[in-house]
């Protein structure tokens, strides 16, 4: 029904027996778009504040020293026993580690550091709160997210932004797995900060800056949890591989263009039955649609585990179970290969430094 103006509505009520006339200036006009925008902004601000107040208790400032002097960064508790996630640049090669929690300073020790993923696990022997772990695959472009960190020598600080993309490389450097690009400003000292969804769950760990801190990259929490599970099982990260090379096929087969081009000698795939020319459809739990999907598939392989690999050969779909070995870039590897800095080595987000 078409809405009447204030004056016409008053006349209509009088003509059709309304009990009282309504003055035009008593009619409340529809809300303006600006008011709606302000309401949305207020709502987002309130949510960010609530998450910051609740989750910030489990985020800590980390201090230590390395060959260049004193440094500080950010970390967060992931269990009640004082286990801490942080960035490799903060805790990976650092001595005299301490964490500032609840107004006090406690000693911490390095449990595991993994350069390939860009993260480290620390431990403080205290009872602590813990942030809930979410699922990074629930994010998509434009998903709102926030981070809590300790920039410079400032107190705990929230930042708000949104997911801008999912990248496997930056310029000519490949990540070890897909990273989340976030339009969220960062400062020195915020390396290791948790990336949170609006449920207050951790969906990533800040590990790299872009363009002088105007945006950043986060390792998805699913990838970090893979590394942590390796540590629980073996006491170290076990990056796996099977030893095949793939390239772009001339045409897709069952939705995939990842064609096997080489089976490296004396690798797990050698003699497994996989052949050059096979089109890869799946490795483990990772669906493969293009050659670059192998990057993610490889990251989630744990060395020593048997991995089902599904391929198409001609018109036949085949599955081969291959026992993986340590990736050449992994410390557990016995393959003589020098790591290529352009592959699998993460960009770093600087910790705050105070040189003596």
N, C-alpha and C positions, 0 to 999 in steps of 0.2 A: 504494500500500500504506500502511495506517495506521501511523504511527510509534508504537512502544511506549515507555512511560516507562522510566527507567533501571532501576528495580527489576524490572519485568516482563521487561525484556530480559535481565537477568542470569539469572533463573529459566528463561527459555526456552532459553537457551544450555546450561544444565546439563541440562535434561530431554532435549534433542535432541542430546546428544553433543558439545557445544562443548568445545574443548580446555581452556578456562579460564573461570572465572567472571569477570564484569566487575562491579566495584562501581558502584553507582549514582552515587557522587560522582566517578567517573572519566569519566562521560559528559559530553561537551561540549554545553551547551545551545545551541539555535539563537541566532543573533545577534539582538540586540534592535534594534528599529526605530531607537532613538536612535543606536546605533553606525553604522547605515547612513547616517543623516543626517549624522553627524559625518564619515564617510568621504567623502560627497559634498561637504561644505563644504571639507574638506581638499583634495580634488581640484580644485575651482574656484579655491581660493586658490593652489594650485600653478600652475595654468594662467595666472592673472593675473600672478603673479610672473615666470613664464618669458617671457610676452609683454612685460611691462614691461622686463625686463632686456635683451631683444633689440631691441625697437622703440624704446625710450627714447633710444637713441643717435642717432636721426634726428629727434628732437623738440627744438626750440630755444626759448630765451627771446628775445623781441624787445623792444628798447627804442627809444624815439623821443620826439619832442616834437610838440605841436600847440599851438593857440592857448590851451589851458587849462593847459599845463605839461608835465611829463614823464609818460610812460606806459609800461607794459610789458604784454606779452601773450605768446601762444604761437603757434608755427608749426611746420611739419614739412617736411622735404626730400622731394621726389617724384622726383628724378633725381640722378645722380652729379655733376652740374654746378652744384649749389647752388640750384636753383629751389625756392621755398618757397611752400606754401599757408598762408594765415592768414585771419582774419576782416577784413572791411572796417573794423570799429571799431578794429582794431589798426594796420593798415598803409595803409588807404585814403586818409587825409588827414593823413599823419604825415611829419614831417621828421626829419633826423638819425638815420636808421634804422641799428640795429646788431643783430647776432645773437650770442648766446653759445653757442658750440659747442666741445665737447671742451676745456673749461677756458680758452678764449680768446674774445676779442671781435673780431668782424669787421664791417666796414661792409657795409651792404646797400642796395639801391635798389629803388624801386617799379617794377615792370614794367607792371602793369595793376590797376585797381581797379574793381569793378562793384557799385554800390550796390544794384541791383535784386536780385542774388543774395546780396549780403552778404559777398562774399569779395574777397581781393586776392592777387596774385602778386608775390612779392619775389625778388630774386636776390642771392646772395653769391658772389663769384668765388673759390670754393674747391672742392676735391674733397670729396665728402660721401657718406655712406650715404643710402639712400632707402627709404621705406616702400612696400611693394607696394600697388597699387591694386586693390581688390576690386569687387564688384558690389552696389550698394545694393538691387537688386530681390531679392536672396537673403534679406533680412531680413523677418521677420514679427513679429506681436505676441508678446511673451515671449522673443524671441531675446536671449540674453545678449550684452552688449557691454561695452567698457571704453574709457576715455579716458586720455590722458597729457598733463598740462599743468603750467604753472608758476604756481600760485596765489599772489597777493600777492607777497611777497618770499621765498617758500619755494623749496626745490629741486624738481626734477622729481618729480611725484606721480601715482600711478595712482588711478583711480576705477572702480568697477564698478557696473553696473546692467543694465537690460533695456529693450527696446523696448516702449513703452506704447501707441503709436498712430502713425497717419500722417495729418497734418492739412493742410488747405489754408488755414485761417484760424484766428486766435486772437482770441477775442472778436469785434470788428467789423473786424479788419484781415486782409486777404487776404495770403498769401505769394505770391511770384511763381511758385512751384511747390510741390508737396507737400513738407512738411518732416517729419522723423522726430522724434516726441516721445519722449524718453528719460527714464526714472526713474533719473537719475544726478545726484548733487549736484555743484554747481559753485560756484566762488568767483571773485572778481574776478581777472583775469589769465589765466584759462583760455580766454578767447575765442580761437578759431583752433586749438584742440586737435583732434587727429585722433580720430574715433570708430572703434574697431577691432573687428572680429569676433574670434572665438577662433582664427582662423588667423593673426592679426597683420596682416590686410589692412585698409586704410582703406575704410570704408563711408560716412563722412560727416565733416563739419567743424562743430564747435560754433560756433553763431552767435548764440544767444539764450538768455537765462535765463527761467525761469518761477518765480513765487512765491518771490522772494528766493533763488534758487539751489537750491531743493529738487529741481528737475528742469530740463531744458533742451531746446532744439530744435537739430537738426543739419540742415544742407543735405546731401541725399544726394550721394554722391561722383559718381554718374552726371551729376547736374546741374552740379556743379563742373567735371567734365571737358568738358562741352559748352561752358562758358565758356572753358576753357583752349584747346580746339580752335579756337574763334573767334579767340582771340588769336594762335594760331600761324598761322592763315590770313590774318587781316586786321589784326592788331596792336591789336585792340580787341574788346570784346564786341559781338555783332551780334544783339540780340533781334529776332525777326521777328514779323510778324503778317500777316493777310490782309484784315481789315476787315469781319468779319461779327459780328452779335450773335445770341445764341441764348437760348432760354428753355425751360422745361419743357413738353413736349408733353402733350396730354390722355391719350395712351396710348402705350406703347412700340411701336416698329416695328423688327423684327429686333434686339431687345434694347437699343435706344437711345431715350431720351426727349429728346435734344438737338435742338430744332427751330430752324431759322434764322428769325429774325424781322425782320432788317434787313440790307441790303447797303449799307454806307456809301459815299457818293459819292466818287469819285476815290481809291479804295483798290484794292489788288490784286484783291480779289474782285469789284469793280464791273466788269460786262461779261464776267466769266469764265464765265457760264452758271449759276452757283449762284443759286437763287431762294428768296425767303421761303417757308416751308412745307416745304422740304427737311428731311429727318431726317439728321443727320450720324452716320456710322458710324465713320469713321476720318480722322485728319489726320496725314499723314506716317506714322510708325511707331506712333503712339499710337491705341489703340482708344478710341472714345468711346461711353459708355453713358448719361451724364447731362450736363447743361449744365456742371457744374463740371469735367468732364474736359477742357474746352477750356483751362483754366488750364495744365495740364501740357502739352497739345498745343502751345499757343502758346509755352511756355518753350523747348521743344526745336526750334522753328523758327529757322533761321539766316537773317537778312535777306539777300535776293539769291538764295537757293536756290529751286528750283521744288518745290512741295509737292503731292503727290497728295491730293486730298480726295474721299473716298467718301461719297455720299449716297444716300438712297432718296427717290424722287419717285413717289408713287402705288404702283404695283407694280414699278417699274423701278429697278434699282441703277445708279448712274452715277458715273463718276470724272472729276474736273476737275483739270487741272494748273495750279496758280496760282503765279506767281512772287511770293514774299513781299517785303515791304518792311520798313523799320525800325519797330519798335514805338514808339508815341507816347511811352512812358516811357524810351526809349533815347536816349542822346546823339546817335546818328547820324540820328535822325528829323527830317524836315522838316515834320511835322504840328504845327500850332500847338495844343498841348494841355498844360495845366498838370498835372503829376503829382498825383494824388489820394493823400494820405498813407495812406489806408485800403486802397489797392490796390498790391500789388507792391513795397512798401517793407518790408524785413524789420525785425523787432524786433532790438534789439542786445544783445549781452552786453558788459558794461563791461570795459574794460581797467583794469589797476591804475594809479592816478595818484599822482604825488608832486608836488604843487604847490609852487613855490618860495616 
